[in-house]
Amino acid sequence: MADKIPSGRMIRAARGLLGMEQRDLASEAGVDRRTIARLEAETDPSSNPLRVWTYEQVRDVLKKRGIIFLYPTKSHGEGVAMKN
């Protein structure tokens, strides 16, 4: 099963946990810094294939740095955590 797409808030929170600037995340993901700003501002991830690819690139960079994405369930909302 493919990984889910994190929300903009989750991306912003993950960056915060890592102490990472938008420009650093953008560089590692191979996108422009303004793209990261747009992703973080979105309230609902797009179904546009290019946008989905961008979210996946950003998600994968953050996961490699130790971020765990916590997707909403019936018992809790969305969030992020760092691996031990």
FIVOLUM-522868 format. One line per field, with one value per atom (N, C-alpha, C, O): residue number from 1; atom name; x, y, z. Coordinates in nm, 4 decimals, always signed. Layout:
FIVOLUM-522868
i	c(NUM|...) $
at	c(CA|...) $
x	c(X|...) $
y	c(Y|...) $
z	c(Z|...) $
This chain:
FIVOLUM-522868
i	c(1|1|1|1|2|2|2|2|3|3|3|3|4|4|4|4|5|5|5|5|6|6|6|6|7|7|7|7|8|8|8|8|9|9|9|9|10|10|10|10|11|11|11|11|12|12|12|12|13|13|13|13|14|14|14|14|15|15|15|15|16|16|16|16|17|17|17|17|18|18|18|18|19|19|19|19|20|20|20|20|21|21|21|21|22|22|22|22|23|23|23|23|24|24|24|24|25|25|25|25|26|26|26|26|27|27|27|27|28|28|28|28|29|29|29|29|30|30|30|30|31|31|31|31|32|32|32|32|33|33|33|33|34|34|34|34|35|35|35|35|36|36|36|36|37|37|37|37|38|38|38|38|39|39|39|39|40|40|40|40|41|41|41|41|42|42|42|42|43|43|43|43|44|44|44|44|45|45|45|45|46|46|46|46|47|47|47|47|48|48|48|48|49|49|49|49|50|50|50|50|51|51|51|51|52|52|52|52|53|53|53|53|54|54|54|54|55|55|55|55|56|56|56|56|57|57|57|57|58|58|58|58|59|59|59|59|60|60|60|60|61|61|61|61|62|62|62|62|63|63|63|63|64|64|64|64|65|65|65|65|66|66|66|66|67|67|67|67|68|68|68|68|69|69|69|69|70|70|70|70|71|71|71|71|72|72|72|72|73|73|73|73|74|74|74|74|75|75|75|75|76|76|76|76|77|77|77|77|78|78|78|78|79|79|79|79|80|80|80|80|81|81|81|81|82|82|82|82|83|83|83|83|84|84|84|84) $
at	c(N|CA|C|O|N|CA|C|O|N|CA|C|O|N|CA|C|O|N|CA|C|O|N|CA|C|O|N|CA|C|O|N|CA|C|O|N|CA|C|O|N|CA|C|O|N|CA|C|O|N|CA|C|O|N|CA|C|O|N|CA|C|O|N|CA|C|O|N|CA|C|O|N|CA|C|O|N|CA|C|O|N|CA|C|O|N|CA|C|O|N|CA|C|O|N|CA|C|O|N|CA|C|O|N|CA|C|O|N|CA|C|O|N|CA|C|O|N|CA|C|O|N|CA|C|O|N|CA|C|O|N|CA|C|O|N|CA|C|O|N|CA|C|O|N|CA|C|O|N|CA|C|O|N|CA|C|O|N|CA|C|O|N|CA|C|O|N|CA|C|O|N|CA|C|O|N|CA|C|O|N|CA|C|O|N|CA|C|O|N|CA|C|O|N|CA|C|O|N|CA|C|O|N|CA|C|O|N|CA|C|O|N|CA|C|O|N|CA|C|O|N|CA|C|O|N|CA|C|O|N|CA|C|O|N|CA|C|O|N|CA|C|O|N|CA|C|O|N|CA|C|O|N|CA|C|O|N|CA|C|O|N|CA|C|O|N|CA|C|O|N|CA|C|O|N|CA|C|O|N|CA|C|O|N|CA|C|O|N|CA|C|O|N|CA|C|O|N|CA|C|O|N|CA|C|O|N|CA|C|O|N|CA|C|O|N|CA|C|O|N|CA|C|O|N|CA|C|O|N|CA|C|O|N|CA|C|O|N|CA|C|O|N|CA|C|O|N|CA|C|O|N|CA|C|O|N|CA|C|O|N|CA|C|O|N|CA|C|O|N|CA|C|O|N|CA|C|O) $
x	c(+0.0841|+0.0000|+0.0881|+0.1854|+0.0556|+0.1330|+0.1123|+0.0064|+0.2154|+0.2038|+0.1037|+0.0837|+0.0413|-0.0528|+0.0222|+0.1437|-0.0509|+0.0043|-0.0178|-0.1313|+0.0884|+0.0710|+0.0072|+0.0198|-0.0605|-0.1192|-0.0092|+0.1027|-0.0439|+0.0500|+0.0900|+0.2060|-0.0055|+0.0251|+0.1228|+0.2099|+0.1091|+0.2004|+0.3420|+0.4405|+0.3508|+0.4818|+0.5475|+0.6655|+0.4720|+0.5240|+0.5680|+0.6732|+0.4874|+0.5223|+0.6480|+0.7328|+0.6593|+0.7773|+0.9033|+1.0067|+0.8943|+1.0072|+1.0464|+1.1647|+0.9446|+0.9689|+1.0418|+1.1360|+0.9990|+1.0662|+1.2126|+1.2992|+1.2378|+1.3738|+1.4566|+1.5776|+1.3926|+1.4630|+1.5094|+1.6178|+1.4273|+1.4625|+1.3920|+1.2727|+1.4647|+1.4077|+1.3396|+1.3726|+1.2447|+1.1771|+1.2772|+1.2638|+1.3763|+1.4732|+1.5533|+1.5888|+1.5821|+1.6573|+1.5731|+1.6216|+1.4475|+1.3566|+1.3375|+1.3392|+1.3195|+1.3008|+1.4217|+1.4065|+1.5396|+1.6621|+1.6724|+1.7044|+1.6454|+1.6533|+1.5457|+1.5677|+1.4287|+1.3174|+1.3254|+1.2509|+1.4139|+1.4281|+1.3188|+1.2807|+1.2683|+1.1641|+1.2042|+1.3026|+1.1276|+1.1516|+1.0989|+1.0027|+1.1604|+1.1156|+0.9696|+0.8952|+0.9292|+0.7900|+0.6929|+0.5786|+0.7368|+0.6519|+0.6258|+0.5136|+0.7294|+0.7110|+0.6135|+0.5252|+0.6280|+0.5363|+0.3927|+0.3009|+0.3724|+0.2365|+0.1813|+0.0651|+0.2646|+0.2182|+0.1752|+0.0710|+0.2565|+0.2258|+0.0994|+0.0321|+0.0669|-0.0519|-0.1796|-0.2893|-0.1666|-0.2851|-0.3564|-0.2929|-0.4880|-0.5664|-0.6089|-0.6446|-0.6055|-0.6459|-0.5522|-0.5517|-0.4729|-0.3818|-0.4559|-0.5640|-0.3952|-0.4526|-0.4428|-0.3594|-0.5288|-0.5202|-0.4448|-0.4303|-0.3961|-0.3163|-0.1909|-0.1190|-0.1628|-0.0484|+0.0859|+0.1668|+0.1111|+0.2371|+0.2425|+0.3469|+0.1316|+0.1266|+0.1419|+0.2114|+0.0783|+0.0919|+0.2386|+0.2911|+0.3040|+0.4462|+0.5287|+0.6190|+0.4974|+0.5706|+0.5508|+0.6473|+0.4266|+0.4001|+0.4789|+0.5358|+0.4824|+0.5553|+0.7047|+0.7681|+0.7613|+0.9037|+0.9332|+1.0291|+0.8498|+0.8678|+0.8500|+0.9309|+0.7457|+0.7205|+0.8399|+0.8823|+0.8940|+1.0045|+1.1309|+1.2040|+1.1577|+1.2728|+1.2557|+1.3488|+1.1374|+1.1130|+1.1195|+1.1716|+1.0668|+1.0738|+1.2181|+1.2536|+1.3019|+1.4428|+1.5143|+1.6131|+1.4643|+1.5234|+1.4656|+1.5009|+1.3772|+1.3274|+1.1886|+1.1488|+1.1141|+0.9778|+0.8799|+0.8884|+0.7884|+0.6770|+0.5507|+0.5243|+0.4731|+0.3483|+0.2357|+0.2200|+0.1579|+0.0447|-0.0830|-0.1219|-0.1466|-0.2661|-0.3885|-0.3917|-0.4887|-0.6061|-0.6799|-0.6936|-0.7254|-0.8104|-0.9308|-0.9470|-1.0132|-1.1277|-1.0836|-1.1566|-0.9645|-0.9213|-0.8256|-0.8027|-0.7689|-0.6787|-0.6698|-0.7035|-0.6244|-0.6062|-0.4708|-0.3981|-0.4371|-0.3106|-0.1958|-0.2152|-0.0771|+0.0401|+0.1673|+0.1645|+0.2780|+0.4079|+0.4872|+0.4648|+0.5792|+0.6689|+0.8030|+0.8147|+0.9042|+1.0361|+1.0620|+1.0223|+1.1309|+1.1713|+1.2680|+1.3388|+1.2702|+1.3648|+1.5064|+1.5991) $
y	c(-0.1185|+0.0000|+0.1241|+0.1308|+0.2208|+0.3446|+0.4275|+0.4237|+0.5017|+0.5915|+0.7014|+0.7405|+0.7504|+0.8608|+0.9912|+0.9987|+1.0918|+1.2240|+1.3078|+1.3193|+1.3666|+1.4500|+1.5842|+1.6330|+1.6415|+1.7743|+1.8799|+1.8527|+1.9996|+2.1104|+2.1362|+2.1663|+2.1248|+2.1447|+2.0403|+2.0707|+1.9179|+1.8118|+1.8384|+1.8148|+1.8871|+1.9191|+2.0306|+2.0217|+2.1347|+2.2473|+2.2017|+2.2431|+2.1164|+2.0664|+1.9793|+1.9863|+1.8984|+1.8124|+1.8966|+1.8674|+1.9995|+2.0910|+2.1529|+2.1659|+2.1913|+2.2514|+2.1561|+2.1958|+2.0304|+1.9307|+1.9129|+1.8918|+1.9217|+1.9036|+2.0310|+2.0266|+2.1455|+2.2731|+2.3058|+2.3606|+2.2720|+2.2821|+2.4010|+2.4218|+2.4785|+2.5911|+2.5412|+2.4341|+2.6192|+2.5839|+2.5650|+2.4719|+2.6514|+2.6429|+2.5127|+2.4571|+2.4636|+2.3388|+2.2189|+2.1297|+2.2179|+2.1106|+2.1131|+2.0089|+2.2325|+2.2466|+2.1923|+2.1207|+2.2260|+2.1811|+2.0285|+1.9674|+1.9682|+1.8219|+1.7521|+1.6428|+1.8158|+1.7554|+1.7876|+1.7305|+1.8773|+1.9125|+2.0041|+1.9967|+2.0908|+2.1857|+2.3258|+2.3428|+2.4250|+2.5627|+2.5887|+2.5247|+2.6813|+2.7149|+2.7610|+2.7311|+2.8334|+2.8798|+2.7624|+2.7731|+2.6517|+2.5324|+2.4781|+2.4388|+2.4759|+2.4306|+2.5228|+2.4757|+2.6529|+2.7483|+2.7226|+2.7273|+2.6954|+2.6679|+2.5386|+2.5334|+2.4332|+2.3064|+2.3258|+2.2754|+2.3993|+2.4202|+2.5033|+2.4900|+2.5884|+2.6735|+2.6026|+2.6459|+2.4944|+2.4230|+2.3529|+2.2977|+2.3558|+2.2874|+2.1481|+2.0654|+2.1210|+1.9908|+1.9530|+2.0212|+1.8455|+1.8077|+1.7861|+1.7273|+1.8347|+1.8257|+1.6834|+1.6042|+1.6530|+1.5234|+1.5357|+1.4373|+1.6566|+1.6801|+1.5927|+1.5991|+1.5107|+1.4183|+1.4846|+1.4280|+1.6024|+1.6707|+1.7156|+1.7051|+1.7653|+1.8089|+1.6890|+1.6981|+1.5770|+1.4555|+1.4110|+1.3746|+1.4137|+1.3783|+1.4677|+1.4201|+1.5977|+1.6926|+1.6601|+1.6583|+1.6344|+1.5943|+1.4678|+1.4584|+1.3722|+1.2475|+1.2730|+1.2139|+1.3599|+1.3936|+1.4547|+1.4163|+1.5501|+1.6182|+1.5182|+1.5154|+1.4373|+1.3362|+1.2431|+1.2130|+1.1976|+1.1024|+1.1636|+1.0955|+1.2905|+1.3589|+1.3640|+1.3336|+1.4023|+1.4142|+1.2775|+1.2665|+1.1741|+1.0392|+0.9918|+0.9273|+1.0229|+0.9842|+1.0534|+1.0022|+1.1688|+1.2424|+1.1996|+1.2564|+1.1001|+1.0440|+1.0856|+1.0612|+1.1478|+1.1907|+1.0756|+1.0030|+1.0611|+0.9670|+1.0509|+1.1355|+1.0283|+1.1004|+1.0228|+0.9028|+1.0923|+1.0327|+1.0859|+1.2008|+1.0001|+1.0412|+1.0288|+0.9420|+1.1136|+1.1139|+0.9795|+0.9131|+0.9431|+0.8250|+0.8677|+0.9857|+0.7726|+0.8036|+0.8456|+0.9167|+0.8025|+0.8314|+0.9504|+0.9982|+0.9994|+1.1141|+1.1880|+1.1345|+1.3101|+1.3922|+1.3678|+1.2767|+1.4509|+1.4364|+1.4918|+1.5742|+1.4438|+1.4924|+1.4340|+1.3605|+1.4687|+1.4155|+1.3825|+1.4399|+1.2909|+1.2531|+1.2167|+1.1962|+1.2090|+1.1676|+1.0259|+0.9872|+0.9484|+0.8142|+0.8251|+0.9247|+0.7224|+0.7202|+0.7079|+0.7045) $
z	c(+0.0000|+0.0000|+0.0000|+0.0750|-0.0819|-0.0892|+0.0370|+0.0996|+0.0722|+0.1864|+0.1575|+0.0425|+0.2625|+0.2485|+0.2256|+0.2440|+0.1859|+0.1627|+0.2889|+0.3353|+0.3453|+0.4649|+0.4292|+0.3169|+0.5259|+0.5059|+0.5147|+0.5583|+0.4725|+0.4835|+0.6277|+0.6557|+0.7193|+0.8615|+0.9119|+0.9934|+0.8644|+0.9060|+0.8531|+0.9230|+0.7303|+0.6729|+0.7533|+0.7873|+0.7835|+0.8610|+1.0004|+1.0491|+1.0643|+1.1975|+1.1924|+1.2814|+1.0889|+1.0746|+1.0579|+1.1181|+0.9772|+0.9598|+1.0923|+1.1238|+1.1703|+1.3017|+1.3945|+1.4631|+1.3972|+1.4819|+1.4429|+1.5278|+1.3140|+1.2635|+1.2670|+1.2451|+1.2946|+1.2902|+1.1490|+1.1288|+1.0535|+0.9123|+0.8478|+0.8698|+0.7690|+0.6954|+0.5679|+0.5170|+0.5169|+0.3924|+0.2790|+0.1995|+0.2707|+0.1602|+0.1664|+0.0625|+0.2879|+0.3019|+0.2585|+0.1889|+0.3001|+0.2590|+0.1081|+0.0426|+0.0536|-0.0903|-0.1662|-0.2651|-0.1202|-0.1863|-0.1857|-0.2877|-0.0717|-0.0620|-0.1441|-0.1962|-0.1555|-0.2307|-0.3796|-0.4592|-0.4175|-0.5583|-0.6105|-0.7273|-0.5227|-0.5622|-0.5167|-0.4447|-0.5592|-0.5205|-0.3792|-0.3366|-0.3064|-0.1719|-0.1713|-0.0780|-0.2751|-0.2827|-0.2918|-0.2473|-0.3485|-0.3561|-0.2161|-0.1842|-0.1330|+0.0062|+0.0777|+0.1493|+0.0594|+0.1226|+0.0784|+0.1603|-0.0506|-0.1014|-0.0422|-0.0019|-0.0366|+0.0207|+0.1655|+0.2076|+0.2414|+0.3833|+0.4031|+0.5053|+0.3067|+0.3173|+0.2735|+0.3086|+0.1974|+0.1487|+0.2630|+0.3529|+0.2586|+0.3607|+0.3175|+0.4015|+0.1874|+0.1364|+0.0207|-0.0818|+0.0351|-0.0731|-0.2054|-0.2097|-0.3112|-0.4452|-0.4998|-0.4560|-0.5953|-0.6630|-0.7944|-0.8669|-0.8260|-0.9464|-0.9383|-0.8387|-1.0411|-1.0350|-1.0051|-0.9316|-1.0600|-1.0317|-0.8865|-0.8221|-0.8350|-0.6946|-0.6020|-0.5007|-0.6348|-0.5537|-0.5520|-0.4468|-0.6676|-0.6753|-0.5829|-0.5141|-0.5817|-0.4982|-0.3510|-0.2746|-0.3099|-0.1719|-0.1368|-0.0281|-0.2271|-0.2023|-0.1857|-0.0983|-0.2682|-0.2568|-0.1203|-0.0533|-0.0800|+0.0482|+0.1627|+0.2555|+0.1567|+0.2598|+0.2746|+0.3862|+0.1620|+0.1658|+0.2257|+0.2977|+0.1971|+0.2571|+0.4087|+0.4834|+0.4531|+0.5967|+0.6660|+0.7770|+0.6006|+0.6585|+0.6706|+0.7693|+0.5715|+0.5784|+0.6937|+0.7463|+0.7319|+0.8431|+0.9781|+1.0814|+0.9776|+1.1026|+1.1446|+1.2585|+1.0556|+1.0888|+1.0664|+0.9674|+1.1593|+1.1475|+1.1361|+1.2215|+1.0317|+1.0127|+1.0793|+1.0570|+1.1611|+1.2312|+1.1669|+1.1877|+1.0890|+1.0159|+1.1061|+1.1933|+1.0869|+1.1740|+1.1746|+1.0719|+1.2908|+1.3090|+1.3931|+1.4243|+1.4285|+1.5146|+1.6537|+1.7229|+1.6959|+1.8331|+1.8458|+1.9569|+1.7343|+1.7443|+1.6107|+1.5051|+1.6191|+1.5000|+1.4369|+1.4763|+1.3375|+1.2692|+1.3537|+1.4431|+1.3223|+1.3924|+1.3328|+1.2341|+1.3953|+1.3546|+1.4788|+1.5854|+1.4648|+1.5733|+1.5127|+1.3919|+1.5980|+1.5516|+1.6002|+1.7101|+1.5137|+1.5549|+1.6705|+1.6849|+1.7524|+1.8653|+1.8171|+1.8981) $
